């Protein structure tokens, strides 16, 4: 990690509370007043600009990076500065971006589609200006240019806090080169954009420049496995004026060359945690009178701020409302765990989550309770207030969701967190809860919340980090009992049982369909060579019991008519057989994060017809990773003409580090090879 006191910080989507808005606006006014806000105006002519297109751009050599890449970045440039918008008399962060990409294959056409997020800070959205986009095609050694028209640029409102500026470049083909340039103007002077050197396609060169007024000091960190090619710094004299006096800026330039694509794989946290990037975080600002204003807080400051914030701590304190709102049948319970569980279920049923994240309440716990709807903070802060009303200790836990980056472990950065869950203290243990999911049992978390660690905010003592984990193992178990008929069909009964996150996923999948019949129809369509009938589902909406599906099945094994002396290939693991290794990288530089421990079982019982004999069969297997971190078992036997097969895959850790990756990859590889071996049966009617 590179740690130098330099400049800039990532922008995240978050909901600003009223007091935080006041804080931001006040800080901006203070800085404007103390500095005199007489910045000279930078013209974007001084900003980044791509070189003129050349014939050599169409034959650029990227073979050393990835000869099979669907597209490659020839050049990427960015420059950010703080400037004064004269018309508004306010400071803005100006970010100019330019990129040139060569499209190598049809699969790379997606690189011509742009969807640029613009975030809301206080009452202002970021704006995008000066969008220029061109497609170059080489025809008979002549470069033809197709330009993006302004009418083809449109804005989409994604959430109340995020807009998307969208456009697609015209006339893109295999071999095209595309140029894109734009400027984003942000009202959030406390956060620069992070610069990501890596993406999902290789880059020949990426260069980022930050121009920082000398009165600001930032912490800068380089994240990821790659090293910078070059770092340059210089002083720009008289880059702006302060109260009539000229002042200087620092110009810092970071570059990388020959950057490989970042390869995403199954079971990982957000790629933001691992992509090589540079991040800036404001540390302090110096005023003209010599005083310094520090922006890096202590957790004790944040704890106090949150608990006095009306949209956070203020909502937790509304216990009187819930004393009147909770049914007497719940409040009269004497068993603390049962009472907490009943309150959790009550809030689950009463307040429907509106699918919006947030650590601050959107409507307030009383209004969301009456409206029966609210964001995740409305739901979970209501749960805390309701539990406290019943004399059960409960505390908010700040979370950065799984698709978000991990929170800063060294000091508090509130914008890192975009979600809040509940910690319930019973018998000196903290039970994690999220009432936004009505199909989730008390004490379990949805996968989106499993992101290493959260920060539990106590009311009377300092906050602390707490691991985010599910105690319940994810389970999918298949049980088939049936017979092999001479028609070449397996006929019998199949039962599939689910628990933990697997059960949550399956319950949500089933309930997406208007009826059980439609679900069965779609499932039957997806299953090759398997026909389903008489579907029976148990405990669909009860997360405290195992979810089970039962079917009458007919499986076509590919032997249309079994005749005397004929050989039959049979693979008893006919459903959800492991056929693809989720781990295929030569080297994985980030952990495998499953979200919970996992288990998959198959138990098969097949009555073979009279006259059937087993010619060859797979050997039994028992594979175990060091320290029992994972295990794969395959057993088979024949008794009284009944073929019995058992398969058991157990992943006994929720997280595997990079040193364990090869062993996990090998385990899956050998399991796949094991399952490719069929039973060879011979039929004789003599």
Secondary structure as GFF3:
##gff-version 3
##sequence-region A 1 686
A	DSSP	beta_strand	2	4	.	.	.	ID=ss1
A	DSSP	alpha_helix	18	35	.	.	.	ID=ss2
A	DSSP	three_ten_helix	44	46	.	.	.	ID=ss3
A	DSSP	three_ten_helix	55	59	.	.	.	ID=ss4
A	DSSP	alpha_helix	63	66	.	.	.	ID=ss5
A	DSSP	beta_strand	71	85	.	.	.	ID=ss6
A	DSSP	beta_strand	90	103	.	.	.	ID=ss7
A	DSSP	three_ten_helix	106	112	.	.	.	ID=ss8
A	DSSP	beta_strand	113	121	.	.	.	ID=ss9
A	DSSP	beta_strand	124	125	.	.	.	ID=ss10
A	DSSP	beta_strand	127	139	.	.	.	ID=ss11
A	DSSP	beta_strand	142	147	.	.	.	ID=ss12
A	DSSP	three_ten_helix	150	152	.	.	.	ID=ss13
A	DSSP	beta_strand	154	159	.	.	.	ID=ss14
A	DSSP	beta_strand	162	168	.	.	.	ID=ss15
A	DSSP	beta_strand	177	186	.	.	.	ID=ss16
A	DSSP	beta_strand	195	196	.	.	.	ID=ss17
A	DSSP	beta_strand	202	213	.	.	.	ID=ss18
A	DSSP	beta_strand	216	223	.	.	.	ID=ss19
A	DSSP	beta_strand	230	242	.	.	.	ID=ss20
A	DSSP	beta_strand	245	259	.	.	.	ID=ss21
A	DSSP	three_ten_helix	271	273	.	.	.	ID=ss22
A	DSSP	beta_strand	277	286	.	.	.	ID=ss23
A	DSSP	beta_strand	292	294	.	.	.	ID=ss24
A	DSSP	alpha_helix	299	308	.	.	.	ID=ss25
A	DSSP	alpha_helix	313	316	.	.	.	ID=ss26
A	DSSP	alpha_helix	319	325	.	.	.	ID=ss27
A	DSSP	alpha_helix	328	331	.	.	.	ID=ss28
A	DSSP	alpha_helix	336	350	.	.	.	ID=ss29
A	DSSP	beta_strand	352	353	.	.	.	ID=ss30
A	DSSP	alpha_helix	365	371	.	.	.	ID=ss31
A	DSSP	beta_strand	373	374	.	.	.	ID=ss32
A	DSSP	alpha_helix	376	389	.	.	.	ID=ss33
A	DSSP	beta_strand	394	399	.	.	.	ID=ss34
A	DSSP	three_ten_helix	414	416	.	.	.	ID=ss35
A	DSSP	beta_strand	419	426	.	.	.	ID=ss36
A	DSSP	beta_strand	429	433	.	.	.	ID=ss37
A	DSSP	three_ten_helix	447	449	.	.	.	ID=ss38
A	DSSP	beta_strand	453	457	.	.	.	ID=ss39
A	DSSP	beta_strand	464	467	.	.	.	ID=ss40
A	DSSP	beta_strand	474	484	.	.	.	ID=ss41
A	DSSP	beta_strand	489	499	.	.	.	ID=ss42
A	DSSP	alpha_helix	500	511	.	.	.	ID=ss43
A	DSSP	alpha_helix	516	526	.	.	.	ID=ss44
A	DSSP	beta_strand	530	538	.	.	.	ID=ss45
A	DSSP	beta_strand	547	556	.	.	.	ID=ss46
A	DSSP	beta_strand	567	570	.	.	.	ID=ss47
A	DSSP	beta_strand	592	593	.	.	.	ID=ss48
A	DSSP	beta_strand	598	607	.	.	.	ID=ss49
A	DSSP	beta_strand	612	616	.	.	.	ID=ss50
A	DSSP	beta_strand	621	624	.	.	.	ID=ss51
A	DSSP	three_ten_helix	626	628	.	.	.	ID=ss52
A	DSSP	beta_strand	630	639	.	.	.	ID=ss53
A	DSSP	beta_strand	642	651	.	.	.	ID=ss54
A	DSSP	beta_strand	655	656	.	.	.	ID=ss55
A	DSSP	three_ten_helix	658	660	.	.	.	ID=ss56
A	DSSP	alpha_helix	661	675	.	.	.	ID=ss57
A	DSSP	beta_strand	679	683	.	.	.	ID=ss58
###
